[in-house]
Amino acid sequence: MTAMKKVLSGVVKGGTIDALARELDMNISTLMAMIDFLASAGYLEIAGLQCSCQTSNLCEKCCGPESGSQTKMYALTLKGEQFLS
């Protein structure tokens, strides 16, 4: 299996970047570069984050662009699904 397919398969399984990097025996920076490439090439997309806040105002404070959060979630695109199959 190619490195790209391993990374895409790992994203499908879910989990953290740290866990996936350990599983693939890869540096986190290398893995993040591959994920960024896969997203820019259309194999992955950044999925919307859900917040557990009760009001949209509070949610914007927790998860909005001003929050400083670097959390991202990725999902396979149709192109990514086709590449894996």
N, CA, C and O atoms as a Maestro MAE file, in Angstrom:
{
 s_m_m2io_version
 :::
 2.0.0
}

f_m_ct {
 s_m_title
 :::
 protein
 m_atom[340] {
  # First column is atom index #
  i_m_mmod_type
  r_m_x_coord
  r_m_y_coord
  r_m_z_coord
  i_m_residue_number
  s_m_chain_name
  s_m_pdb_residue_name
  s_m_pdb_atom_name
  i_m_atomic_number
  :::
  1 25 0.851 -1.172 0.000 1 A "MET " " N  " 7
  2 3 0.000 0.000 0.000 1 A "MET " " CA " 6
  3 2 0.901 1.240 0.000 1 A "MET " " C  " 6
  4 15 1.885 1.296 0.736 1 A "MET " " O  " 8
  5 25 0.567 2.205 -0.807 2 A "THR " " N  " 7
  6 3 1.362 3.426 -0.885 2 A "THR " " CA " 6
  7 2 1.180 4.267 0.380 2 A "THR " " C  " 6
  8 15 0.220 4.088 1.130 2 A "THR " " O  " 8
  9 25 2.111 5.177 0.595 3 A "ALA " " N  " 7
  10 3 2.029 6.056 1.768 3 A "ALA " " CA " 6
  11 2 0.752 6.887 1.732 3 A "ALA " " C  " 6
  12 15 0.115 7.093 2.766 3 A "ALA " " O  " 8
  13 25 0.373 7.366 0.546 4 A "MET " " N  " 7
  14 3 -0.856 8.159 0.433 4 A "MET " " CA " 6
  15 2 -2.067 7.337 0.868 4 A "MET " " C  " 6
  16 15 -2.928 7.839 1.590 4 A "MET " " O  " 8
  17 25 -2.139 6.092 0.437 5 A "LYS " " N  " 7
  18 3 -3.271 5.244 0.809 5 A "LYS " " CA " 6
  19 2 -3.261 4.949 2.306 5 A "LYS " " C  " 6
  20 15 -4.319 4.888 2.932 5 A "LYS " " O  " 8
  21 25 -2.075 4.765 2.882 6 A "LYS " " N  " 7
  22 3 -1.992 4.517 4.323 6 A "LYS " " CA " 6
  23 2 -2.494 5.719 5.107 6 A "LYS " " C  " 6
  24 15 -3.219 5.564 6.089 6 A "LYS " " O  " 8
  25 25 -2.113 6.911 4.679 7 A "VAL " " N  " 7
  26 3 -2.560 8.118 5.368 7 A "VAL " " CA " 6
  27 2 -4.074 8.281 5.216 7 A "VAL " " C  " 6
  28 15 -4.767 8.555 6.196 7 A "VAL " " O  " 8
  29 25 -4.584 8.117 4.012 8 A "LEU " " N  " 7
  30 3 -6.034 8.238 3.798 8 A "LEU " " CA " 6
  31 2 -6.794 7.199 4.618 8 A "LEU " " C  " 6
  32 15 -7.822 7.517 5.215 8 A "LEU " " O  " 8
  33 25 -6.304 5.970 4.653 9 A "SER " " N  " 7
  34 3 -6.952 4.920 5.446 9 A "SER " " CA " 6
  35 2 -6.946 5.281 6.925 9 A "SER " " C  " 6
  36 15 -7.924 5.044 7.634 9 A "SER " " O  " 8
  37 25 -5.839 5.856 7.386 10 A "GLY " " N  " 7
  38 3 -5.748 6.276 8.779 10 A "GLY " " CA " 6
  39 2 -6.720 7.378 9.104 10 A "GLY " " C  " 6
  40 15 -7.299 7.393 10.191 10 A "GLY " " O  " 8
  41 25 -6.912 8.304 8.183 11 A "VAL " " N  " 7
  42 3 -7.869 9.393 8.393 11 A "VAL " " CA " 6
  43 2 -9.284 8.819 8.479 11 A "VAL " " C  " 6
  44 15 -10.091 9.269 9.292 11 A "VAL " " O  " 8
  45 25 -9.578 7.837 7.650 12 A "VAL " " N  " 7
  46 3 -10.905 7.202 7.667 12 A "VAL " " CA " 6
  47 2 -11.166 6.553 9.028 12 A "VAL " " C  " 6
  48 15 -12.274 6.640 9.558 12 A "VAL " " O  " 8
  49 25 -10.144 5.905 9.592 13 A "LYS " " N  " 7
  50 3 -10.305 5.243 10.889 13 A "LYS " " CA " 6
  51 2 -10.525 6.232 12.023 13 A "LYS " " C  " 6
  52 15 -11.134 5.900 13.040 13 A "LYS " " O  " 8
  53 25 -10.027 7.438 11.842 14 A "GLY " " N  " 7
  54 3 -10.155 8.443 12.894 14 A "GLY " " CA " 6
  55 2 -9.002 8.357 13.877 14 A "GLY " " C  " 6
  56 15 -8.090 7.547 13.717 14 A "GLY " " O  " 8
  57 25 -9.054 9.178 14.867 15 A "GLY " " N  " 7
  58 3 -7.997 9.215 15.870 15 A "GLY " " CA " 6
  59 2 -7.201 10.502 15.768 15 A "GLY " " C  " 6
  60 15 -7.573 11.434 15.054 15 A "GLY " " O  " 8
  61 25 -6.113 10.530 16.490 16 A "THR " " N  " 7
  62 3 -5.297 11.739 16.530 16 A "THR " " CA " 6
  63 2 -4.130 11.635 15.555 16 A "THR " " C  " 6
  64 15 -3.767 10.551 15.098 16 A "THR " " O  " 8
  65 25 -3.560 12.785 15.256 17 A "ILE " " N  " 7
  66 3 -2.372 12.836 14.403 17 A "ILE " " CA " 6
  67 2 -1.226 12.084 15.075 17 A "ILE " " C  " 6
  68 15 -0.485 11.361 14.410 17 A "ILE " " O  " 8
  69 25 -1.079 12.250 16.380 18 A "ASP " " N  " 7
  70 3 -0.014 11.558 17.111 18 A "ASP " " CA " 6
  71 2 -0.135 10.045 16.961 18 A "ASP " " C  " 6
  72 15 0.848 9.358 16.680 18 A "ASP " " O  " 8
  73 25 -1.350 9.533 17.152 19 A "ALA " " N  " 7
  74 3 -1.565 8.087 17.053 19 A "ALA " " CA " 6
  75 2 -1.311 7.588 15.634 19 A "ALA " " C  " 6
  76 15 -0.709 6.531 15.449 19 A "ALA " " O  " 8
  77 25 -1.762 8.335 14.640 20 A "LEU " " N  " 7
  78 3 -1.556 7.925 13.252 20 A "LEU " " CA " 6
  79 2 -0.074 7.964 12.895 20 A "LEU " " C  " 6
  80 15 0.421 7.074 12.202 20 A "LEU " " O  " 8
  81 25 0.632 8.980 13.359 21 A "ALA " " N  " 7
  82 3 2.071 9.077 13.093 21 A "ALA " " CA " 6
  83 2 2.807 7.881 13.706 21 A "ALA " " C  " 6
  84 15 3.702 7.316 13.079 21 A "ALA " " O  " 8
  85 25 2.433 7.500 14.920 22 A "ARG " " N  " 7
  86 3 3.052 6.317 15.553 22 A "ARG " " CA " 6
  87 2 2.731 5.060 14.759 22 A "ARG " " C  " 6
  88 15 3.611 4.240 14.500 22 A "ARG " " O  " 8
  89 25 1.463 4.912 14.373 23 A "GLU " " N  " 7
  90 3 1.032 3.726 13.629 23 A "GLU " " CA " 6
  91 2 1.785 3.592 12.304 23 A "GLU " " C  " 6
  92 15 2.158 2.489 11.903 23 A "GLU " " O  " 8
  93 25 2.006 4.720 11.632 24 A "LEU " " N  " 7
  94 3 2.673 4.714 10.334 24 A "LEU " " CA " 6
  95 2 4.184 4.860 10.458 24 A "LEU " " C  " 6
  96 15 4.890 4.859 9.449 24 A "LEU " " O  " 8
  97 25 4.694 4.985 11.694 25 A "ASP " " N  " 7
  98 3 6.118 5.191 11.953 25 A "ASP " " CA " 6
  99 2 6.634 6.374 11.133 25 A "ASP " " C  " 6
  100 15 7.578 6.251 10.353 25 A "ASP " " O  " 8
  101 25 5.985 7.519 11.336 26 A "MET " " N  " 7
  102 3 6.247 8.716 10.540 26 A "MET " " CA " 6
  103 2 6.360 9.915 11.474 26 A "MET " " C  " 6
  104 15 5.677 9.967 12.497 26 A "MET " " O  " 8
  105 25 7.205 10.870 11.138 27 A "ASN " " N  " 7
  106 3 7.267 12.119 11.895 27 A "ASN " " CA " 6
  107 2 5.942 12.859 11.747 27 A "ASN " " C  " 6
  108 15 5.302 12.801 10.696 27 A "ASN " " O  " 8
  109 25 5.539 13.549 12.801 28 A "ILE " " N  " 7
  110 3 4.292 14.301 12.759 28 A "ILE " " CA " 6
  111 2 4.348 15.371 11.674 28 A "ILE " " C  " 6
  112 15 3.362 15.596 10.972 28 A "ILE " " O  " 8
  113 25 5.493 16.031 11.531 29 A "SER " " N  " 7
  114 3 5.596 17.082 10.511 29 A "SER " " CA " 6
  115 2 5.447 16.508 9.101 29 A "SER " " C  " 6
  116 15 4.845 17.141 8.234 29 A "SER " " O  " 8
  117 25 5.992 15.319 8.871 30 A "THR " " N  " 7
  118 3 5.853 14.660 7.570 30 A "THR " " CA " 6
  119 2 4.396 14.276 7.325 30 A "THR " " C  " 6
  120 15 3.869 14.472 6.230 30 A "THR " " O  " 8
  121 25 3.760 13.733 8.345 31 A "LEU " " N  " 7
  122 3 2.358 13.343 8.231 31 A "LEU " " CA " 6
  123 2 1.485 14.561 7.952 31 A "LEU " " C  " 6
  124 15 0.600 14.507 7.098 31 A "LEU " " O  " 8
  125 25 1.727 15.658 8.665 32 A "MET " " N  " 7
  126 3 0.933 16.872 8.440 32 A "MET " " CA " 6
  127 2 1.146 17.418 7.034 32 A "MET " " C  " 6
  128 15 0.208 17.913 6.409 32 A "MET " " O  " 8
  129 25 2.380 17.331 6.534 33 A "ALA " " N  " 7
  130 3 2.645 17.781 5.165 33 A "ALA " " CA " 6
  131 2 1.881 16.929 4.166 33 A "ALA " " C  " 6
  132 15 1.346 17.447 3.186 33 A "ALA " " O  " 8
  133 25 1.825 15.614 4.409 34 A "MET " " N  " 7
  134 3 1.072 14.720 3.515 34 A "MET " " CA " 6
  135 2 -0.423 15.023 3.587 34 A "MET " " C  " 6
  136 15 -1.102 15.041 2.561 34 A "MET " " O  " 8
  137 25 -0.933 15.259 4.783 35 A "ILE " " N  " 7
  138 3 -2.355 15.572 4.936 35 A "ILE " " CA " 6
  139 2 -2.684 16.889 4.239 35 A "ILE " " C  " 6
  140 15 -3.704 17.001 3.559 35 A "ILE " " O  " 8
  141 25 -1.819 17.880 4.410 36 A "ASP " " N  " 7
  142 3 -2.029 19.163 3.719 36 A "ASP " " CA " 6
  143 2 -2.022 18.982 2.208 36 A "ASP " " C  " 6
  144 15 -2.843 19.573 1.506 36 A "ASP " " O  " 8
  145 25 -1.089 18.158 1.699 37 A "PHE " " N  " 7
  146 3 -1.036 17.883 0.264 37 A "PHE " " CA " 6
  147 2 -2.318 17.188 -0.191 37 A "PHE " " C  " 6
  148 15 -2.914 17.575 -1.196 37 A "PHE " " O  " 8
  149 25 -2.739 16.161 0.551 38 A "LEU " " N  " 7
  150 3 -3.943 15.414 0.185 38 A "LEU " " CA " 6
  151 2 -5.182 16.310 0.193 38 A "LEU " " C  " 6
  152 15 -6.084 16.135 -0.626 38 A "LEU " " O  " 8
  153 25 -5.224 17.264 1.115 39 A "ALA " " N  " 7
  154 3 -6.348 18.201 1.154 39 A "ALA " " CA " 6
  155 2 -6.285 19.153 -0.037 39 A "ALA " " C  " 6
  156 15 -7.305 19.417 -0.674 39 A "ALA " " O  " 8
  157 25 -5.100 19.668 -0.339 40 A "SER " " N  " 7
  158 3 -4.994 20.610 -1.459 40 A "SER " " CA " 6
  159 2 -5.212 19.918 -2.804 40 A "SER " " C  " 6
  160 15 -5.633 20.555 -3.770 40 A "SER " " O  " 8
  161 25 -4.926 18.612 -2.867 41 A "ALA " " N  " 7
  162 3 -5.122 17.856 -4.099 41 A "ALA " " CA " 6
  163 2 -6.548 17.334 -4.240 41 A "ALA " " C  " 6
  164 15 -6.891 16.733 -5.258 41 A "ALA " " O  " 8
  165 25 -7.386 17.561 -3.218 42 A "GLY " " N  " 7
  166 3 -8.793 17.184 -3.325 42 A "GLY " " CA " 6
  167 2 -9.146 15.799 -2.819 42 A "GLY " " C  " 6
  168 15 -10.265 15.337 -3.042 42 A "GLY " " O  " 8
  169 25 -8.222 15.116 -2.140 43 A "TYR " " N  " 7
  170 3 -8.509 13.789 -1.594 43 A "TYR " " CA " 6
  171 2 -9.159 13.879 -0.211 43 A "TYR " " C  " 6
  172 15 -9.896 12.981 0.198 43 A "TYR " " O  " 8
  173 25 -8.878 14.968 0.498 44 A "LEU " " N  " 7
  174 3 -9.434 15.215 1.820 44 A "LEU " " CA " 6
  175 2 -10.056 16.599 1.845 44 A "LEU " " C  " 6
  176 15 -9.688 17.481 1.069 44 A "LEU " " O  " 8
  177 25 -11.005 16.766 2.751 45 A "GLU " " N  " 7
  178 3 -11.561 18.085 2.994 45 A "GLU " " CA " 6
  179 2 -11.595 18.313 4.490 45 A "GLU " " C  " 6
  180 15 -11.696 17.367 5.272 45 A "GLU " " O  " 8
  181 25 -11.512 19.570 4.884 46 A "ILE " " N  " 7
  182 3 -11.612 19.891 6.297 46 A "ILE " " CA " 6
  183 2 -13.093 19.875 6.651 46 A "ILE " " C  " 6
  184 15 -13.898 20.600 6.067 46 A "ILE " " O  " 8
  185 25 -13.429 19.039 7.612 47 A "ALA " " N  " 7
  186 3 -14.826 18.906 8.048 47 A "ALA " " CA " 6
  187 2 -15.113 19.960 9.106 47 A "ALA " " C  " 6
  188 15 -14.215 20.367 9.843 47 A "ALA " " O  " 8
  189 25 -16.351 20.397 9.179 48 A "GLY " " N  " 7
  190 3 -16.744 21.380 10.176 48 A "GLY " " CA " 6
  191 2 -16.638 20.801 11.571 48 A "GLY " " C  " 6
  192 15 -16.989 19.644 11.805 48 A "GLY " " O  " 8
  193 25 -16.157 21.609 12.489 49 A "LEU " " N  " 7
  194 3 -16.056 21.177 13.878 49 A "LEU " " CA " 6
  195 2 -17.370 21.442 14.594 49 A "LEU " " C  " 6
  196 15 -18.033 22.448 14.342 49 A "LEU " " O  " 8
  197 25 -17.732 20.561 15.463 50 A "GLN " " N  " 7
  198 3 -18.920 20.741 16.282 50 A "GLN " " CA " 6
  199 2 -18.476 21.105 17.688 50 A "GLN " " C  " 6
  200 15 -17.520 20.537 18.216 50 A "GLN " " O  " 8
  201 25 -19.159 22.032 18.272 51 A "CYS " " N  " 7
  202 3 -18.830 22.485 19.617 51 A "CYS " " CA " 6
  203 2 -19.948 22.051 20.561 51 A "CYS " " C  " 6
  204 15 -21.107 21.953 20.158 51 A "CYS " " O  " 8
  205 25 -19.602 21.797 21.788 52 A "SER " " N  " 7
  206 3 -20.613 21.357 22.747 52 A "SER " " CA " 6
  207 2 -21.290 22.522 23.464 52 A "SER " " C  " 6
  208 15 -22.072 22.312 24.391 52 A "SER " " O  " 8
  209 25 -20.994 23.740 23.042 53 A "CYS " " N  " 7
  210 3 -21.603 24.923 23.669 53 A "CYS " " CA " 6
  211 2 -23.113 24.943 23.397 53 A "CYS " " C  " 6
  212 15 -23.593 24.373 22.417 53 A "CYS " " O  " 8
  213 25 -23.834 25.605 24.278 54 A "GLN " " N  " 7
  214 3 -25.294 25.662 24.158 54 A "GLN " " CA " 6
  215 2 -25.785 26.842 23.337 54 A "GLN " " C  " 6
  216 15 -26.921 26.819 22.863 54 A "GLN " " O  " 8
  217 25 -24.972 27.866 23.153 55 A "THR " " N  " 7
  218 3 -25.401 29.024 22.377 55 A "THR " " CA " 6
  219 2 -24.438 29.272 21.239 55 A "THR " " C  " 6
  220 15 -23.243 29.006 21.369 55 A "THR " " O  " 8
  221 25 -24.933 29.772 20.136 56 A "SER " " N  " 7
  222 3 -24.065 30.020 18.987 56 A "SER " " CA " 6
  223 2 -23.033 31.088 19.311 56 A "SER " " C  " 6
  224 15 -21.928 31.051 18.770 56 A "SER " " O  " 8
  225 25 -23.364 32.043 20.183 57 A "ASN " " N  " 7
  226 3 -22.417 33.082 20.569 57 A "ASN " " CA " 6
  227 2 -21.230 32.458 21.302 57 A "ASN " " C  " 6
  228 15 -20.079 32.778 21.005 57 A "ASN " " O  " 8
  229 25 -21.502 31.582 22.244 58 A "LEU " " N  " 7
  230 3 -20.441 30.919 22.995 58 A "LEU " " CA " 6
  231 2 -19.645 30.001 22.079 58 A "LEU " " C  " 6
  232 15 -18.421 29.922 22.183 58 A "LEU " " O  " 8
  233 25 -20.344 29.307 21.180 59 A "CYS " " N  " 7
  234 3 -19.670 28.410 20.251 59 A "CYS " " CA " 6
  235 2 -18.673 29.192 19.398 59 A "CYS " " C  " 6
  236 15 -17.560 28.723 19.166 59 A "CYS " " O  " 8
  237 25 -19.053 30.355 18.939 60 A "GLU " " N  " 7
  238 3 -18.153 31.179 18.132 60 A "GLU " " CA " 6
  239 2 -16.920 31.555 18.943 60 A "GLU " " C  " 6
  240 15 -15.816 31.624 18.403 60 A "GLU " " O  " 8
  241 25 -17.102 31.796 20.219 61 A "LYS " " N  " 7
  242 3 -15.963 32.126 21.075 61 A "LYS " " CA " 6
  243 2 -15.050 30.922 21.259 61 A "LYS " " C  " 6
  244 15 -13.831 31.077 21.336 61 A "LYS " " O  " 8
  245 25 -15.622 29.729 21.330 62 A "CYS " " N  " 7
  246 3 -14.817 28.522 21.557 62 A "CYS " " CA " 6
  247 2 -14.179 27.992 20.280 62 A "CYS " " C  " 6
  248 15 -13.026 27.561 20.294 62 A "CYS " " O  " 8
  249 25 -14.912 28.022 19.190 63 A "CYS " " N  " 7
  250 3 -14.476 27.350 17.964 63 A "CYS " " CA " 6
  251 2 -14.264 28.285 16.796 63 A "CYS " " C  " 6
  252 15 -13.861 27.835 15.723 63 A "CYS " " O  " 8
  253 25 -14.520 29.561 16.962 64 A "GLY " " N  " 7
  254 3 -14.423 30.508 15.854 64 A "GLY " " CA " 6
  255 2 -12.992 30.868 15.522 64 A "GLY " " C  " 6
  256 15 -12.060 30.410 16.183 64 A "GLY " " O  " 8
  257 25 -12.815 31.684 14.502 65 A "PRO " " N  " 7
  258 3 -11.484 32.047 14.031 65 A "PRO " " CA " 6
  259 2 -10.662 32.812 15.067 65 A "PRO " " C  " 6
  260 15 -9.433 32.815 14.999 65 A "PRO " " O  " 8
  261 25 -11.324 33.455 16.019 66 A "GLU " " N  " 7
  262 3 -10.608 34.223 17.038 66 A "GLU " " CA " 6
  263 2 -10.193 33.369 18.228 66 A "GLU " " C  " 6
  264 15 -9.514 33.862 19.129 66 A "GLU " " O  " 8
  265 25 -10.587 32.101 18.247 67 A "SER " " N  " 7
  266 3 -10.326 31.260 19.415 67 A "SER " " CA " 6
  267 2 -8.880 30.798 19.514 67 A "SER " " C  " 6
  268 15 -8.420 30.426 20.594 67 A "SER " " O  " 8
  269 25 -8.155 30.818 18.392 68 A "GLY " " N  " 7
  270 3 -6.783 30.341 18.402 68 A "GLY " " CA " 6
  271 2 -6.687 28.827 18.326 68 A "GLY " " C  " 6
  272 15 -5.591 28.274 18.418 68 A "GLY " " O  " 8
  273 25 -7.802 28.155 18.163 69 A "SER " " N  " 7
  274 3 -7.800 26.695 18.090 69 A "SER " " CA " 6
  275 2 -7.166 26.225 16.795 69 A "SER " " C  " 6
  276 15 -7.439 26.764 15.723 69 A "SER " " O  " 8
  277 25 -6.314 25.208 16.908 70 A "GLN " " N  " 7
  278 3 -5.678 24.652 15.728 70 A "GLN " " CA " 6
  279 2 -6.251 23.275 15.396 70 A "GLN " " C  " 6
  280 15 -5.681 22.547 14.583 70 A "GLN " " O  " 8
  281 25 -7.365 22.918 16.014 71 A "THR " " N  " 7
  282 3 -7.983 21.627 15.795 71 A "THR " " CA " 6
  283 2 -8.628 21.583 14.420 71 A "THR " " C  " 6
  284 15 -9.370 22.488 14.038 71 A "THR " " O  " 8
  285 25 -8.337 20.520 13.682 72 A "LYS " " N  " 7
  286 3 -8.956 20.312 12.380 72 A "LYS " " CA " 6
  287 2 -9.410 18.867 12.306 72 A "LYS " " C  " 6
  288 15 -8.788 17.972 12.878 72 A "LYS " " O  " 8
  289 25 -10.493 18.659 11.598 73 A "MET " " N  " 7
  290 3 -10.963 17.313 11.319 73 A "MET " " CA " 6
  291 2 -11.038 17.170 9.814 73 A "MET " " C  " 6
  292 15 -11.451 18.094 9.113 73 A "MET " " O  " 8
  293 25 -10.640 16.019 9.322 74 A "TYR " " N  " 7
  294 3 -10.606 15.778 7.886 74 A "TYR " " CA " 6
  295 2 -11.562 14.657 7.521 74 A "TYR " " C  " 6
  296 15 -11.803 13.740 8.307 74 A "TYR " " O  " 8
  297 25 -12.100 14.749 6.315 75 A "ALA " " N  " 7
  298 3 -12.979 13.710 5.774 75 A "ALA " " CA " 6
  299 2 -12.557 13.430 4.336 75 A "ALA " " C  " 6
  300 15 -12.056 14.310 3.637 75 A "ALA " " O  " 8
  301 25 -12.768 12.198 3.914 76 A "LEU " " N  " 7
  302 3 -12.469 11.847 2.529 76 A "LEU " " CA " 6
  303 2 -13.446 12.518 1.587 76 A "LEU " " C  " 6
  304 15 -14.634 12.638 1.886 76 A "LEU " " O  " 8
  305 25 -12.947 12.944 0.469 77 A "THR " " N  " 7
  306 3 -13.809 13.435 -0.602 77 A "THR " " CA " 6
  307 2 -14.141 12.236 -1.487 77 A "THR " " C  " 6
  308 15 -13.633 11.138 -1.262 77 A "THR " " O  " 8
  309 25 -14.976 12.441 -2.472 78 A "LEU " " N  " 7
  310 3 -15.283 11.391 -3.430 78 A "LEU " " CA " 6
  311 2 -14.007 10.940 -4.134 78 A "LEU " " C  " 6
  312 15 -13.806 9.747 -4.365 78 A "LEU " " O  " 8
  313 25 -13.157 11.890 -4.469 79 A "LYS " " N  " 7
  314 3 -11.881 11.562 -5.103 79 A "LYS " " CA " 6
  315 2 -11.025 10.680 -4.190 79 A "LYS " " C  " 6
  316 15 -10.382 9.742 -4.660 79 A "LYS " " O  " 8
  317 25 -11.015 10.975 -2.900 80 A "GLY " " N  " 7
  318 3 -10.278 10.151 -1.943 80 A "GLY " " CA " 6
  319 2 -10.852 8.757 -1.821 80 A "GLY " " C  " 6
  320 15 -10.106 7.780 -1.750 80 A "GLY " " O  " 8
  321 25 -12.178 8.654 -1.795 81 A "GLU " " N  " 7
  322 3 -12.831 7.352 -1.737 81 A "GLU " " CA " 6
  323 2 -12.495 6.512 -2.970 81 A "GLU " " C  " 6
  324 15 -12.219 5.317 -2.860 81 A "GLU " " O  " 8
  325 25 -12.521 7.140 -4.126 82 A "GLN " " N  " 7
  326 3 -12.211 6.421 -5.359 82 A "GLN " " CA " 6
  327 2 -10.766 5.969 -5.383 82 A "GLN " " C  " 6
  328 15 -10.469 4.879 -5.872 82 A "GLN " " O  " 8
  329 25 -9.858 6.788 -4.863 83 A "PHE " " N  " 7
  330 3 -8.454 6.436 -4.812 83 A "PHE " " CA " 6
  331 2 -8.212 5.217 -3.915 83 A "PHE " " C  " 6
  332 15 -7.370 4.375 -4.225 83 A "PHE " " O  " 8
  333 25 -8.954 5.126 -2.802 84 A "LEU " " N  " 7
  334 3 -8.787 4.005 -1.879 84 A "LEU " " CA " 6
  335 2 -9.366 2.701 -2.413 84 A "LEU " " C  " 6
  336 15 -8.898 1.617 -2.063 84 A "LEU " " O  " 8
  337 25 -10.385 2.809 -3.262 85 A "SER " " N  " 7
  338 3 -11.033 1.569 -3.734 85 A "SER " " CA " 6
  339 2 -10.417 1.025 -4.981 85 A "SER " " C  " 6
  340 15 -10.857 -0.007 -5.488 85 A "SER " " O  " 8
  :::
 }
 m_bond[339] {
  # First column is bond index #
  i_m_from
  i_m_to
  i_m_order
  :::
  1 1 2 1
  2 2 3 1
  3 3 4 2
  4 3 5 1
  5 5 6 1
  6 6 7 1
  7 7 8 2
  8 7 9 1
  9 9 10 1
  10 10 11 1
  11 11 12 2
  12 11 13 1
  13 13 14 1
  14 14 15 1
  15 15 16 2
  16 15 17 1
  17 17 18 1
  18 18 19 1
  19 19 20 2
  20 19 21 1
  21 21 22 1
  22 22 23 1
  23 23 24 2
  24 23 25 1
  25 25 26 1
  26 26 27 1
  27 27 28 2
  28 27 29 1
  29 29 30 1
  30 30 31 1
  31 31 32 2
  32 31 33 1
  33 33 34 1
  34 34 35 1
  35 35 36 2
  36 35 37 1
  37 37 38 1
  38 38 39 1
  39 39 40 2
  40 39 41 1
  41 41 42 1
  42 42 43 1
  43 43 44 2
  44 43 45 1
  45 45 46 1
  46 46 47 1
  47 47 48 2
  48 47 49 1
  49 49 50 1
  50 50 51 1
  51 51 52 2
  52 51 53 1
  53 53 54 1
  54 54 55 1
  55 55 56 2
  56 55 57 1
  57 57 58 1
  58 58 59 1
  59 59 60 2
  60 59 61 1
  61 61 62 1
  62 62 63 1
  63 63 64 2
  64 63 65 1
  65 65 66 1
  66 66 67 1
  67 67 68 2
  68 67 69 1
  69 69 70 1
  70 70 71 1
  71 71 72 2
  72 71 73 1
  73 73 74 1
  74 74 75 1
  75 75 76 2
  76 75 77 1
  77 77 78 1
  78 78 79 1
  79 79 80 2
  80 79 81 1
  81 81 82 1
  82 82 83 1
  83 83 84 2
  84 83 85 1
  85 85 86 1
  86 86 87 1
  87 87 88 2
  88 87 89 1
  89 89 90 1
  90 90 91 1
  91 91 92 2
  92 91 93 1
  93 93 94 1
  94 94 95 1
  95 95 96 2
  96 95 97 1
  97 97 98 1
  98 98 99 1
  99 99 100 2
  100 99 101 1
  101 101 102 1
  102 102 103 1
  103 103 104 2
  104 103 105 1
  105 105 106 1
  106 106 107 1
  107 107 108 2
  108 107 109 1
  109 109 110 1
  110 110 111 1
  111 111 112 2
  112 111 113 1
  113 113 114 1
  114 114 115 1
  115 115 116 2
  116 115 117 1
  117 117 118 1
  118 118 119 1
  119 119 120 2
  120 119 121 1
  121 121 122 1
  122 122 123 1
  123 123 124 2
  124 123 125 1
  125 125 126 1
  126 126 127 1
  127 127 128 2
  128 127 129 1
  129 129 130 1
  130 130 131 1
  131 131 132 2
  132 131 133 1
  133 133 134 1
  134 134 135 1
  135 135 136 2
  136 135 137 1
  137 137 138 1
  138 138 139 1
  139 139 140 2
  140 139 141 1
  141 141 142 1
  142 142 143 1
  143 143 144 2
  144 143 145 1
  145 145 146 1
  146 146 147 1
  147 147 148 2
  148 147 149 1
  149 149 150 1
  150 150 151 1
  151 151 152 2
  152 151 153 1
  153 153 154 1
  154 154 155 1
  155 155 156 2
  156 155 157 1
  157 157 158 1
  158 158 159 1
  159 159 160 2
  160 159 161 1
  161 161 162 1
  162 162 163 1
  163 163 164 2
  164 163 165 1
  165 165 166 1
  166 166 167 1
  167 167 168 2
  168 167 169 1
  169 169 170 1
  170 170 171 1
  171 171 172 2
  172 171 173 1
  173 173 174 1
  174 174 175 1
  175 175 176 2
  176 175 177 1
  177 177 178 1
  178 178 179 1
  179 179 180 2
  180 179 181 1
  181 181 182 1
  182 182 183 1
  183 183 184 2
  184 183 185 1
  185 185 186 1
  186 186 187 1
  187 187 188 2
  188 187 189 1
  189 189 190 1
  190 190 191 1
  191 191 192 2
  192 191 193 1
  193 193 194 1
  194 194 195 1
  195 195 196 2
  196 195 197 1
  197 197 198 1
  198 198 199 1
  199 199 200 2
  200 199 201 1
  201 201 202 1
  202 202 203 1
  203 203 204 2
  204 203 205 1
  205 205 206 1
  206 206 207 1
  207 207 208 2
  208 207 209 1
  209 209 210 1
  210 210 211 1
  211 211 212 2
  212 211 213 1
  213 213 214 1
  214 214 215 1
  215 215 216 2
  216 215 217 1
  217 217 218 1
  218 218 219 1
  219 219 220 2
  220 219 221 1
  221 221 222 1
  222 222 223 1
  223 223 224 2
  224 223 225 1
  225 225 226 1
  226 226 227 1
  227 227 228 2
  228 227 229 1
  229 229 230 1
  230 230 231 1
  231 231 232 2
  232 231 233 1
  233 233 234 1
  234 234 235 1
  235 235 236 2
  236 235 237 1
  237 237 238 1
  238 238 239 1
  239 239 240 2
  240 239 241 1
  241 241 242 1
  242 242 243 1
  243 243 244 2
  244 243 245 1
  245 245 246 1
  246 246 247 1
  247 247 248 2
  248 247 249 1
  249 249 250 1
  250 250 251 1
  251 251 252 2
  252 251 253 1
  253 253 254 1
  254 254 255 1
  255 255 256 2
  256 255 257 1
  257 257 258 1
  258 258 259 1
  259 259 260 2
  260 259 261 1
  261 261 262 1
  262 262 263 1
  263 263 264 2
  264 263 265 1
  265 265 266 1
  266 266 267 1
  267 267 268 2
  268 267 269 1
  269 269 270 1
  270 270 271 1
  271 271 272 2
  272 271 273 1
  273 273 274 1
  274 274 275 1
  275 275 276 2
  276 275 277 1
  277 277 278 1
  278 278 279 1
  279 279 280 2
  280 279 281 1
  281 281 282 1
  282 282 283 1
  283 283 284 2
  284 283 285 1
  285 285 286 1
  286 286 287 1
  287 287 288 2
  288 287 289 1
  289 289 290 1
  290 290 291 1
  291 291 292 2
  292 291 293 1
  293 293 294 1
  294 294 295 1
  295 295 296 2
  296 295 297 1
  297 297 298 1
  298 298 299 1
  299 299 300 2
  300 299 301 1
  301 301 302 1
  302 302 303 1
  303 303 304 2
  304 303 305 1
  305 305 306 1
  306 306 307 1
  307 307 308 2
  308 307 309 1
  309 309 310 1
  310 310 311 1
  311 311 312 2
  312 311 313 1
  313 313 314 1
  314 314 315 1
  315 315 316 2
  316 315 317 1
  317 317 318 1
  318 318 319 1
  319 319 320 2
  320 319 321 1
  321 321 322 1
  322 322 323 1
  323 323 324 2
  324 323 325 1
  325 325 326 1
  326 326 327 1
  327 327 328 2
  328 327 329 1
  329 329 330 1
  330 330 331 1
  331 331 332 2
  332 331 333 1
  333 333 334 1
  334 334 335 1
  335 335 336 2
  336 335 337 1
  337 337 338 1
  338 338 339 1
  339 339 340 2
  :::
 }
}
